[in-house]
């Protein structure tokens, strides 16, 4: 359990940094319509290869969708994002990949994005609770 907790905490830290382009703060280009057409992007995506490699090595993939500060602060998501998510879900199901969705979880407050210590602790606990049953 401790190893899972540490792994999730490390991933949360890395993800928060890279989602916002490191120190540049420029991180919303992927929300443009042309980048959210799932079928169009699939052949340019790493996802099919990740799935292939995981299956080949007997590794279970679990996709996690997390809340972003942009959506949390404005309470609106890019218009094309629901379409992308709609198209992604059957693809994941077809490949036996569970999706854990924190994107609209009210427990993740906008203030957590400013207070990384509190936010990281809260998200890590939520992730452990959601992921632990899937990996046992």
N, C-alpha and C positions, 0 to 999 in steps of 0.2 A: 504494500500500500504506500509506503514512504517513497519508493522508487517512482511509482505512478504520480504521486503528488509533486515530486521534484521535476519530473519530466514535463508535466503540464505547466508548472510555474515557469520553467525555462522557455517553453514554447510560447506561453502568453507574453513573456517579455520580448522575445524575438519578434513575434507577430506584431505587437504594438509598435515596435521600432520601424519595421519594414512597411507596415501598412501606411505609414505617413512618410515614406521616402527617406528614412533616416532622419537627418536633421533638416532636410530641405522643406518639409511640410507639403510637398506637392504630391498628392496621393489620390486624386479623384479621376484620373484619365480613364480608368477601367469602367467607369459608370457611363461612358458615352455609348449611344445606341449601337454603333457598329461593333463594340466590344461585348455587348450583352445579347447577341444573337447566338444562342447556344449551339444550334446545329451548324452554323457557319464557323464558329470558333473551334468546334470539337476536333477537326482534323489538324488544327494548329496548336492544340492544347497538349499539355503533358499528361492530362488525365488518362487517356487510353493506355499510355505507356506505364504510368504508375499502377494502373489496375493490372495490366499484364504482368509486370514484374512482381507485384504483390502476390498474385495468384501462383505464379511460377515458384515463388519462395515460401508459399504457405502462410503469408502474412494477411491478417484481416485489416482492411482499410475501414476507417470511420471518418466520415466527413463532418466537419464542425463549421457551422455558420455562426459568426459572431456579430454582435452589435458594433456599429461604428459610431464615432463621435458625431459625424455629419448627420446620420439618421437620428441618433439619440437627441441631439441638440435641436434639430429642426422638426422632428417628428414626421419627417417625410422622407421617402426613399426615392431614388431616381425612377422615373416612370417605367423604364424598360426592365428594371430589376425583377419585378414579379414574373414577367414572362420568362426570363432566364431561369429563375428558380423553378417555375412550373415545368419547363423543359428538362431541367437537370434531374428532378426527382424520379421520373420513370427510368432514366438512364442509370441512376444509382441503384434503384430497386432491381433492375434487370441484371445488374452486376453484383447483387447481394451486398450492397454497401449502405449501412445505416447512415442517416443524416441526423445529427444533433443540432438543433436550431436555437441559438441564443439571440437571434437578431431582434426579436421583439420582446425579450424577457424583461419585465418591469423591475426585476431585482437588480439589473445592471443600470445604475443611475448615471446621468451625465456627469455628475461630480467625480465619479470613479475614474474618468479619463484625465482629470486634473490631479487627483490624488492617487498616484500609481501604486502606492503601498497598500492602501485600503482596497482599491479596485482590483489589484492583482490577487490579494488574499481572497476577496469575495468570488472572483471569477474562478480561481483555482479550486475552491471548495465546490462550486457549482459544477465545474468540469469533472471533478472526481466523482461526484454523485451521479452525473449523467453517463460517464464513460465506464465506470467500474462494472456495471452489470453487462455491458456489451463486450467486455474483454475477458470475462471469467469463463 
